[in-house]
Amino acid sequence: MDQQHWPTVADLVDRGAWYRNKGIVLVNLCIALALLTSYTNGFDGSMTNGLQILDQWEEYFGNPTGSTLGILTSVQNIGGFIALPAAPFITDGLGRRKAIFIGGVIMLGGVALQAQATSVTQFIIARGMIGFGMTFSINAAPLLVTELAYPTQRGSITAMYNTTWYLGSIVSAWVTFGTFRITGSTWSWRIPSILQALPSILQCTLIWFCPESPRWLISKGQDEEAKRVLGKYHGNGDIYHPLVDYEYNEIREAIALEGELGKVSYWTLFSTPGNRRRMRVIIGLGVFSQWSGNGLVSYYINIILETVGIEAAGTKTLINGILQIFNFGMAITAAMFVEKIGRRKLFLTSNFGMLIVFVGWTVTSAVFQDTGSKVAANFTIVMIFLYYAFYDIAYTPLLVAYAVEILPFTIRAKGFAVMSFTISLTLIFNQYVNPVALERLGWKYYLFYVGWLAFEAVFIFMYLWETKGRTLEQTAVLFDGEPESDGLFVEEVGVPKLRDVEKQRRQSRKIDSPPMGASDFDGKGPTSVSPAVVRRERPGTGSSTKSSEHYEMKPQYEWERGYTSPRDVKF
């Protein structure tokens, strides 16, 4: 045979139904617990929005408007802003699980204060405390999700992280829709506040039953524990599975080579051309996620609906509840197709779609202001739903997923913290300025967003690259200027030349893989995908061993007969 196909991670994964693989089922249950962080964030955001609709809440706190309403809404993000510098150090230093636990405990304290608040001051302090604690959880949870997920499910499951924001938003919206009927009692807004504690209680209690990130474990020298985690959850209980060997060695080598860069600081995020490319996209997405016009409805739907003549609290809470269900449906559908459609196509469709629809939204709002036309008001509601349809297919599922997958492990927590910092900064501005601008300018304020959305579309077209079909380590390499991702780094990061690094990798791992540029001999993949048989040899003796330190991947024609567990191989 004159051609060989060398196995990749795609050749080694389980192609059967995921729910029949015990390891995948278990890891997905653990990931579901981490997803509750985004649920909590969504519940909190929607609750802030919903409480403004409740007459009981407004009366109790003196009908806050303008700057007072702005600070009540934005103080949660101010608290998060304060915690951001420390969050990645907790995530990287203590681990993803402990960071989630610390964040949950702080949030529970804030929820307790919020639920019994008797003044605007107490409510503001509680909101700030919730934001402070949530930042620790938000910095760690998506990293744990993407670093634990089974390779074939990583894209979709990580996309679901931000999507669960809407699940929390739905629950909160419909809870406030029900409690607004509790008249003459503060329980109409205290009940939603108390229910906000439930996901944090679950996380603080159950997080210790979930595994730590194998990448974090390897970075701390706990290689054996990392191998056990990969074996249990990715190898279906078999630590000698070829996929486990492949992932373990790829992760270990990536972290080792990243370690050659020395001490990692926030400056590292901007110290190389590759990192600057990453941060340009990450900061851009962070700004776009809040400055695309979505902040108008997300936090000030009460004012938006009043500008088109909708005054009844029952009607406003009903529209808000339906909108959250619609958003969740659109986002979860898009998350399912992330790997099939690709990130770039979804972002481009989203940005150009939002631009077109927002122009229509502006026009219908202007017509209503000038004529009072009920038809124009109804069309404005339709435009809001269409706008969110386009926003939800990219920015909801991919905002977090795309950011964490383009960052190498050593800067992942800090890079994600910069995105969170950017979001908090834009939210603080947005939430403080939006109510004042809407009150003074009305629909004319929308013109700013029309121009900004046009800029966003051009930015995405120029700078956002496709990343589908890659492992985390391969995706991180893309921005360092190596499209094929056959090595781990390129010259610009300050480690040895790429080909020298590749030679070191193969020598240390004993992998017979083709040289750079020859990974696809005919430009086509194998006609069938089969797992590889892994042979391990004790160097210098010719005898076999179950150690995963040295092994050799056989080409396709030698392993097409299928995978046999090393436990069943006679050495």
C-alpha positions in Angstrom: 0.0 0.0 0.0 1.5 3.3 -1.1 -0.6 5.6 1.0 -1.2 5.7 4.8 -3.7 7.5 6.9 -2.5 8.3 10.3 -5.1 8.3 13.1 -6.4 11.5 14.6 -8.8 12.1 17.5 -11.7 11.7 15.0 -10.5 8.1 14.4 -10.4 7.1 18.0 -13.7 8.4 19.4 -16.8 6.3 20.1 -19.1 6.6 17.2 -22.1 4.9 18.8 -25.0 6.6 20.6 -23.5 8.7 23.4 -26.2 7.6 25.9 -24.9 4.0 25.6 -21.4 5.0 26.7 -21.4 5.2 30.5 -18.4 7.5 30.6 -20.0 10.0 28.3 -23.2 9.9 30.3 -21.4 10.5 33.5 -19.3 13.4 32.2 -22.3 15.1 30.7 -24.1 14.9 34.1 -21.1 16.6 35.7 -21.1 19.2 32.9 -24.8 19.9 33.5 -23.9 21.0 37.0 -21.4 23.5 35.6 -23.9 24.7 33.1 -26.0 25.9 36.1 -23.6 28.9 36.4 -25.0 30.3 33.2 -28.5 29.4 34.3 -28.0 31.5 37.5 -26.7 34.4 35.4 -29.8 34.2 33.2 -32.1 34.0 36.1 -30.5 37.0 37.7 -30.6 39.1 34.6 -34.2 38.3 33.8 -35.2 38.8 37.4 -33.8 42.3 37.4 -35.8 43.0 34.3 -38.9 41.4 35.6 -38.9 43.1 39.0 -39.0 46.5 37.2 -42.4 45.5 35.8 -43.8 44.6 39.2 -45.7 47.5 40.8 -45.1 46.1 44.3 -41.3 46.3 43.7 -41.4 49.8 42.3 -43.6 51.1 45.1 -41.5 49.4 47.8 -38.3 51.1 46.5 -39.8 54.4 45.7 -40.3 54.1 41.9 -36.7 54.3 40.9 -36.0 56.0 37.5 -33.0 57.4 35.6 -29.7 57.2 37.4 -31.1 55.3 40.4 -32.6 52.7 38.1 -29.3 52.6 36.2 -27.3 51.9 39.4 -29.8 49.3 40.6 -29.4 47.4 37.3 -25.6 47.9 36.8 -24.3 47.3 40.4 -24.2 43.6 39.8 -21.8 44.1 37.0 -19.8 46.6 39.1 -19.4 43.8 41.7 -18.3 41.5 39.0 -15.9 44.1 37.7 -14.2 44.3 41.1 -13.7 40.5 41.3 -12.4 40.0 37.7 -8.7 40.6 38.4 -8.6 37.9 41.1 -10.9 35.4 39.4 -8.4 33.8 37.0 -5.8 33.4 39.7 -8.4 31.4 41.8 -9.4 29.4 38.7 -5.8 28.5 37.8 -4.4 28.3 41.3 -7.1 26.4 43.2 -8.8 24.6 40.3 -12.0 25.0 38.4 -14.2 23.2 41.0 -13.0 25.2 44.0 -13.5 28.5 42.1 -17.1 27.5 41.3 -17.6 26.6 45.0 -16.2 29.9 46.2 -18.4 31.9 43.8 -21.5 29.9 44.9 -20.9 30.6 48.6 -20.5 34.4 48.0 -23.7 34.4 45.8 -25.7 32.7 48.5 -24.7 35.4 50.9 -25.9 38.0 48.4 -29.1 36.3 47.7 -29.9 36.1 51.4 -29.3 39.8 51.8 -31.4 40.6 48.7 -34.3 38.5 49.7 -34.7 40.3 53.0 -33.7 43.8 51.8 -35.8 46.7 53.4 -34.1 49.6 51.6 -32.6 50.5 48.2 -29.2 50.6 49.8 -29.5 47.0 51.0 -30.8 45.9 47.6 -27.8 47.5 45.9 -25.3 46.0 48.2 -26.9 42.5 47.7 -26.8 42.9 43.9 -23.1 43.9 44.0 -22.3 40.9 46.2 -24.1 38.5 43.8 -22.1 40.0 40.9 -18.9 39.6 42.9 -19.4 35.9 43.6 -20.8 35.1 40.2 -17.6 36.3 38.5 -15.6 33.5 40.2 -18.1 30.9 39.0 -18.4 32.4 35.5 -14.6 32.4 35.1 -14.3 28.7 36.0 -17.4 27.0 34.8 -17.1 27.3 31.0 -13.4 26.2 31.3 -14.4 23.1 33.2 -17.1 22.4 30.6 -14.9 22.7 27.5 -12.0 20.9 29.2 -14.1 17.9 30.4 -16.4 17.5 27.4 -16.0 14.4 25.1 -14.2 15.5 21.9 -17.1 15.0 19.5 -19.5 16.9 21.8 -17.2 19.7 22.9 -18.4 22.3 20.4 -22.1 21.7 21.0 -21.9 21.3 24.7 -19.7 24.4 25.2 -22.2 26.3 23.1 -25.0 25.1 25.4 -23.2 26.8 28.3 -24.2 30.3 27.3 -27.5 29.0 25.9 -28.6 27.9 29.4 -28.6 31.6 30.3 -32.0 31.7 28.6 -33.2 28.7 30.5 -32.6 30.6 33.7 -34.2 33.6 32.1 -37.3 31.7 31.2 -37.8 30.4 34.7 -37.3 33.8 36.2 -39.6 35.5 33.6 -42.5 33.1 34.3 -41.9 33.2 38.1 -42.3 37.0 38.0 -45.3 36.6 35.7 -46.9 34.5 38.4 -45.9 36.4 41.4 -47.0 39.8 40.1 -50.5 38.6 41.0 -49.6 38.6 44.7 -51.0 42.0 45.5 -50.3 44.0 48.6 -47.3 41.9 49.6 -43.5 42.1 49.1 -43.5 38.4 48.5 -44.2 39.2 44.8 -40.5 40.1 44.5 -39.0 38.3 47.4 -40.0 34.8 46.1 -38.0 35.3 42.8 -35.1 36.5 44.9 -35.1 33.4 47.1 -35.4 31.0 44.1 -32.2 32.5 42.8 -30.3 30.6 45.5 -31.3 27.1 44.3 -28.6 26.5 41.5 -25.9 27.8 43.8 -27.0 25.4 46.6 -26.8 22.5 44.1 -23.4 23.5 42.8 -21.9 24.0 46.2 -23.2 20.6 47.4 -22.5 18.5 44.3 -19.4 20.0 42.6 -17.2 17.7 44.7 -18.7 14.6 43.0 -17.5 16.0 39.6 -13.9 15.5 38.3 -11.4 18.3 38.0 -10.2 19.4 34.6 -7.6 17.0 33.3 -5.7 19.9 31.8 -5.5 21.6 35.1 -4.4 18.4 36.8 -1.6 17.9 34.3 -0.5 21.6 34.7 -0.2 20.9 38.4 1.8 17.7 37.9 -1.1 15.4 38.8 -0.6 13.3 35.7 -1.9 10.0 37.0 -5.1 11.6 38.3 -5.6 13.3 34.9 -5.2 9.9 33.2 -7.8 8.4 35.5 -10.2 11.2 34.7 -9.7 10.8 31.0 -10.0 7.0 31.3 -13.2 7.0 33.3 -15.0 9.6 31.3 -13.5 9.5 27.8 -12.3 5.9 27.7 -15.5 4.5 29.3 -13.5 3.2 32.2 -10.4 2.1 30.2 -7.3 4.2 31.0 -5.5 2.3 28.2 -7.9 3.3 25.5 -6.2 4.9 22.5 -8.3 8.0 22.8 -7.1 8.5 26.4 -3.5 8.1 25.3 -3.9 10.5 22.4 -5.6 13.2 24.5 -3.3 12.7 27.5 -0.1 13.1 25.4 -1.5 16.0 23.4 -2.5 17.9 26.5 0.7 17.2 28.3 2.9 18.3 25.4 0.8 21.4 24.8 1.1 22.5 28.5 4.8 21.6 28.5 5.6 23.7 25.5 3.4 26.6 26.8 5.4 26.3 30.0 8.5 27.3 28.1 7.1 30.8 27.7 7.7 31.3 31.4 5.5 33.1 33.9 2.1 34.0 32.5 0.7 37.4 33.3 -2.0 39.6 31.8 0.7 41.1 29.6 1.2 37.7 28.0 -2.2 38.1 26.4 -0.8 40.8 24.2 2.9 39.8 24.0 2.8 37.9 20.7 1.1 38.4 17.3 -1.0 35.2 17.8 -2.2 36.3 21.2 -3.0 39.8 19.9 -5.1 38.2 17.2 -7.0 36.2 19.8 -7.6 39.2 22.1 -8.7 41.4 19.2 -11.5 38.9 18.5 -12.3 38.2 22.2 -12.6 41.9 23.1 -14.6 42.6 20.0 -17.0 39.8 20.7 -17.3 40.9 24.3 -18.3 44.4 23.2 -20.6 43.2 20.4 -22.4 40.9 22.8 -23.8 43.9 24.7 -23.6 46.8 22.3 -25.7 45.2 19.5 -29.0 46.6 20.8 -29.8 43.5 22.9 -29.2 45.4 26.1 -32.2 47.6 25.4 -34.6 44.6 25.7 -32.6 42.5 28.1 -32.7 45.0 30.9 -35.2 47.7 29.9 -38.0 45.8 28.2 -40.4 47.8 30.4 -39.3 51.1 28.8 -39.1 49.6 25.3 -42.6 48.3 25.4 -43.9 51.6 26.8 -42.4 53.5 23.9 -44.8 51.6 21.6 -47.9 52.1 23.8 -47.9 48.8 25.9 -48.6 49.8 29.5 -50.3 46.9 31.2 -48.0 44.9 33.5 -49.7 41.6 32.6 -49.1 42.2 28.9 -45.5 43.2 29.4 -44.7 40.2 31.6 -46.4 37.8 29.1 -44.3 39.2 26.2 -41.2 39.0 28.3 -41.9 35.3 29.2 -42.7 34.3 25.6 -39.5 36.1 24.3 -37.3 34.1 26.7 -38.8 30.8 25.5 -38.3 31.9 21.9 -34.7 32.9 22.6 -33.9 29.6 24.3 -35.4 27.6 21.4 -33.3 29.6 18.8 -30.1 29.3 20.8 -30.3 25.6 21.6 -31.1 24.8 18.0 -28.1 26.8 16.8 -25.9 25.1 19.4 -26.8 21.7 18.0 -25.5 22.7 14.6 -22.3 24.5 15.6 -20.1 21.7 14.3 -22.0 21.2 11.1 -22.5 24.8 10.0 -19.3 26.3 11.6 -18.7 29.3 13.7 -17.9 31.9 11.1 -21.1 31.3 9.0 -23.2 31.6 12.1 -21.6 34.8 13.2 -21.8 36.4 9.7 -25.5 35.4 9.4 -26.2 36.8 12.9 -24.5 40.1 12.4 -25.9 40.9 9.0 -29.3 39.7 10.1 -29.3 41.9 13.2 -28.3 44.9 11.1 -31.2 44.5 8.7 -33.8 43.8 11.3 -32.7 46.6 13.6 -33.2 49.1 10.8 -36.8 47.8 10.5 -37.2 48.1 14.3 -36.0 51.7 14.2 -38.4 52.6 11.4 -41.5 51.0 13.0 -40.7 52.7 16.4 -40.3 56.1 14.6 -43.7 55.6 12.8 -45.4 54.8 16.1 -43.9 57.9 17.8 -45.1 60.1 15.0 -48.5 58.6 14.3 -49.4 56.4 17.2 -50.2 53.6 14.7 -51.1 50.3 16.5 -49.9 48.4 13.4 -46.5 50.0 13.8 -46.5 49.0 17.4 -47.3 45.4 16.6 -44.6 45.3 13.9 -42.1 46.6 16.5 -42.8 43.6 18.6 -42.3 41.3 15.6 -39.0 43.1 14.9 -37.8 42.5 18.5 -38.4 38.8 18.1 -36.7 38.7 14.6 -33.8 40.6 16.0 -33.3 38.1 18.8 -33.6 35.2 16.3 -30.5 36.5 14.6 -28.7 37.4 17.8 -29.4 33.9 19.3 -27.9 31.8 16.5 -24.4 33.1 17.2 -23.9 35.3 20.2 -25.8 33.2 22.7 -24.3 29.8 21.9 -20.8 30.9 20.7 -19.8 33.9 22.7 -18.2 31.8 25.4 -17.5 28.7 23.3 -15.5 30.5 20.7 -13.5 32.5 23.3 -12.4 29.5 25.4 -11.5 27.3 22.4 -9.1 29.8 20.7 -7.2 30.4 24.0 -4.3 28.0 24.9 -4.5 26.5 28.3 -2.0 28.7 30.1 -3.8 31.9 29.2 -7.4 30.5 29.0 -8.6 31.7 32.4 -6.9 35.2 32.0 -8.1 35.6 28.5 -11.6 34.7 29.4 -11.4 37.1 32.3 -10.6 39.9 29.8 -13.7 39.0 27.9 -15.7 39.1 31.1 -14.1 42.4 32.0 -15.0 43.8 28.6 -18.6 42.6 29.0 -18.9 44.1 32.5 -17.5 47.4 31.3 -19.9 47.6 28.4 -22.8 46.5 30.6 -22.0 49.2 33.2 -22.0 51.8 30.5 -25.0 50.3 28.8 -27.2 49.9 31.8 -26.4 53.3 33.1 -26.7 55.2 29.8 -29.6 53.3 28.1 -32.4 54.4 30.4 -31.3 58.0 30.3 -30.9 58.0 26.5 -34.2 56.2 25.9 -36.0 58.7 28.2 -34.5 61.7 26.4 -34.1 60.5 22.8 -36.7 57.8 22.4 -36.5 55.9 19.1 -33.7 58.3 17.8 -31.3 56.5 20.2 -31.7 53.4 18.0 -29.8 55.1 15.2 -26.6 54.7 17.2 -27.0 51.0 17.2 -27.7 50.8 13.5 -24.3 52.4 12.8 -22.6 50.2 15.3 -24.2 47.0 13.9 -22.8 47.9 10.5 -19.3 48.2 12.0 -19.7 44.8 13.8 -20.6 43.0 10.6 -17.4 44.3 8.9 -15.3 43.4 11.9 -16.6 39.8 12.0 -16.1 39.4 8.2 -12.5 40.5 8.5 -11.2 38.9 11.7 -13.3 35.9 12.8 -11.8 32.6 11.6 -13.4 29.2 11.4 -12.4 26.7 14.1 -14.7 23.7 13.7 -13.3 20.1 13.6 -10.3 20.7 15.9 -9.3 19.7 19.3 -8.7 22.5 21.9 -5.0 22.2 21.4 -5.3 22.4 17.6 -7.7 25.3 17.7 -5.4 27.3 19.9 -2.6 26.9 17.4 -4.7 28.3 14.5 -4.2 31.9 15.7 -0.5 31.5 15.9 -0.4 31.2 12.1 -0.4 27.4 11.5 -3.5 26.5 9.5 -2.8 22.8 9.5 -2.2 22.6 13.3 0.2 19.7 12.9 2.5 21.2 15.5 1.7 23.0 18.7 3.4 26.4 18.3 5.0 28.5 15.7 8.1 30.7 15.8 6.4 33.8 17.1 5.7 32.5 20.6 9.4 32.3 21.5 9.9 28.5 21.7 12.1 26.5 19.3 11.3 26.6 15.6 8.1 24.7 14.7 9.9 21.9 12.9 12.3 21.4 15.8 9.3 21.3 18.2 7.6 18.8 16.0 10.7 16.6 16.0 10.9 16.8 19.8 7.2 15.8 20.1 7.7 12.7 17.9 10.9 11.7 19.6 9.3 11.9 23.1 6.1 10.2 22.1 7.4 7.7 19.5 4.6 8.5 17.1 5.2 7.6 13.5 3.3 10.4 11.9 4.0 12.0 8.5 6.1 15.2 8.3 4.4 18.6 8.2 2.4 19.1 5.1 2.0 15.4 4.4 -0.8 14.6 6.8 -3.3 14.2 4.0 -1.6 12.4 1.1 -4.4 12.7 -1.4 -6.5 15.5 0.2 -9.1 12.9 1.3 -9.9 11.3 4.5 -10.3 7.6 5.1 -13.3 5.9 3.6 -14.2 4.6 7.0 -13.4 5.7 10.5 -12.1 3.1 12.9 -10.3 3.2 16.2 -6.6 2.5 16.4 -4.7 -0.3 18.1 -2.0 1.0 20.3 1.2 -0.8 20.8 3.5 0.1 23.7 7.1 -0.9 23.9 9.6 -0.6 26.7 12.5 1.4 25.1 15.6 -0.6 24.5 14.1 -4.0 25.4 11.7 -4.8 22.7 9.2 -6.0 25.3 5.8 -4.6 25.7 4.4 -2.5 28.6 1.2 -0.9 29.5 2.9 2.4 30.2 1.6 5.2 28.1 4.9 7.1 28.1 6.0 5.6 24.8 3.7 4.3 22.1 3.3 4.2 18.4 0.2 4.8 16.3 -0.2 2.4 13.4 -1.4 3.6 10.0 -5.0 3.0 8.9 -4.4 -0.2 7.0 -2.9 -1.8 10.1 -5.7 -0.8 12.5 -8.8 -0.9 10.3 -9.7 -4.3 11.8 -10.9 -2.4 14.9 -9.9 -1.6 18.4 -9.1 -4.2 21.0 -8.8 -3.1 24.6 -5.2 -3.5 25.9 -6.7 -5.4 28.8 -7.6 -8.1 26.2 -4.3 -8.1 24.4 -1.7 -10.8 25.1 1.7 -9.2 25.5 
